[in-house]
Structure formats: C-alpha cells, structure tokens
Amino acid sequence: MNDMRVVERSVDSNLSKISARNVQVYYGEAQAIRDVNIEILDRAVTAFIGPSGCGKSTFLRTLNRMNDTIPICRVEGMIELDGENIYDKRVDPVQLRAKVGMVFQKPNPFPKSIYDNVAYGPRIHGLTRNKADLDAVVESSLRKAALWNEVKDRLHAPGTGLSGGQQQRLCIARAVATSPEVLLMDEPCSALDPIATAQVEELIDELRSNFSVVIVTHSMQQAARVSQKTAFFHLGNLVEYDDTSQIFTNPKDPRTESYITGRIG
Ligand SMILES: Nc1ncnc2c1ncn2[C@@H]1O[C@H](COP(=O)(O)OP(=O)(O)OP(=O)(O)O)[C@@H](O)[C@H]1O
C-alpha cells in the first residue's frame, strides 16, 4: 500500500473493555452517529479514522459522557464499561471521567503549577491520604507520561510555561493520575511538531500495557503506527472495524478502501 507503514503488533488481550450497542447520537434533529456497535478491547490501542465530520469525536465523547456537556446532544443505545451501563442514572459522570480519562487536541493545562496540574484529579477524588502519597502519585504519573526527567527540578513552575509537546504530556500525566482504565485521545498530536508527535506516539504504545486507549486521528500513518485495532467511520456509520493491519492492507468495504487510498476524505 503506497508508502503506508503498517507495524504489525499483536493484540495482547481479547478482553472487551467497552461494549457499545445500537448507539445513535443526535444534535437536535440531526443524527451524527447511526447504529454503532463496537467492542473496544482492554490493553490495546484502537484508532478511529474517517473523513472530517464523519462522527469520530462525537462517538469518542459518548464513551465518557463528555457529550452531557452539550445541551442539544442526545445519545441512545447502550454503552457498557466492564458490563456496567455508563448512562445509568446512578452513574456520576465526574467519577466516570476519572475512570475514562480524556486528552484533547490542544494541550490544555490548568493555569497552575506542573505539580498542581497532576495533583488536581487525585485531590478532588480524595485518592491520596497525605502529602507523601500525593508526591508519589505526581511522580509516577509524570514518569508514565515520559515527562519526569524534564520537569523534576521545576515542579512548582507553571504548566503553561512548558513547550507544546511537554504540555500535551503534562495533560496525559494529569489524565493518568486518577488511575483511569481507559484513555480517550482526540487528535492528541495535531498541535505538535514531528519530534513531540513521535514522543507522544511512543508513550501511547507504552500506555497500552496498562490501559485501553482510544485515539481519534486524521493521520492514517499514525493509526497504522500506534494502533492494533482500527474503526473506520463514514457519514455517522461505523463502516468497518478490524485489526489495523487488516484495515490498511486488505479492507473489506469499498468505502474503507477508497478512504485509505485517498479517494475519499
Ligand atoms: N456541538 C455540536 N453541535 C452540533 N453539531 C455538532 C456538534 N459537534 C459535532 N456536530 C456535528 O456532528 C457531525 C460529526 O462531527 P464530529 O466532530 O463528531 O466529526 P469528526 O469525524 O470528529 O470530524 P473532524 O475529523 O472534522 O473533527 C458533524 O456533522 C458536525 O457538524
């Protein structure tokens, strides 16, 4: 396939982490997601790809109820995390988002110190007992985000003073500090230069040993590099979902093939 580099990596587990069934999403009268069914695996990276406006971000936001924050948005169907319906009235969306963390397109550190950015989640969720505990969580989260060595001597400097790539890794550290089980990433590298992108991609590959990672990307090269599973969306439909190597070398649906060969998009 052209110059597409498909990195063969095995899927470590076939355990489903998130199960979505017959999911429809509407913005007012307009339907943005049509009858999506998908099993998202634990300890694997799943990429959502597809042309602009096909519903990738909309569907991603259903997985931690970020769409609750959009008043005209309505979700139907069933989404389960480890068998539990995340739209059940008894589920607190704030607790849910500690379990299903999110990293956005543009790095968005809080206007606080590096330390306080990472400590924020554990503090509001009461996850640590004392300062030593919190220090340990901040350090381990920054290490998981491959940022510790660069910031360990300036933990009390503002997070907004870091470079773009460092800020994005700080946001990843902030997301992993609450020990989430799933990490949702909406085009996490689109504001980064190639070096910072490579660092974040390497990090995503490491994160999958502990988390289920779902990444929305416009870059098919990125999907091929970092994911084991790929879902192709088109006009609100999940057209094809398979092993990444299969999607990029031998897609079953002609719409998938047209997209990956550059004919649509
Ligand atoms: N807050 C919103 N209010 C109304 N319509 C929206 C909203 N967000 C998205 N949409 C619509 O839903 C559809 C899917 O958009 P979405 O952003 O999910 O697509 P996408 O595949 O992530 O696109 P892109 O790759 O351009 O980010 C589009 O028609 C879009 O206009």
The ligand as an ORCA input file, in Angstrom:
! r2SCAN-3c Opt
* xyz 0 1
  N     -21.603     20.568     19.345
  C     -22.186     20.248     18.170
  N     -23.383     20.786     17.837
  C     -23.995     20.460     16.681
  N     -23.487     19.620     15.769
  C     -22.296     19.058     16.028
  C     -21.585     19.339     17.246
  N     -20.415     18.635     17.231
  C     -20.416     17.950     16.069
  N     -21.524     18.199     15.353
  C     -21.873     17.623     14.025
  O     -21.816     16.214     14.108
  C     -21.186     15.654     12.963
  C     -19.974     14.836     13.380
  O     -18.991     15.730     13.899
  P     -17.676     15.229     14.631
  O     -16.947     16.418     15.148
  O     -18.022     14.153     15.575
  O     -16.892     14.575     13.401
  P     -15.358     14.186     13.271
  O     -15.332     12.954     12.445
  O     -14.713     14.122     14.603
  O     -14.826     15.412     12.438
  P     -13.362     16.079     12.385
  O     -12.467     14.995     11.866
  O     -13.530     17.202     11.416
  O     -13.011     16.516     13.777
  C     -20.863     16.822     12.048
  O     -21.906     16.953     11.116
  C     -20.827     18.006     12.986
  O     -21.192     19.179     12.326
*
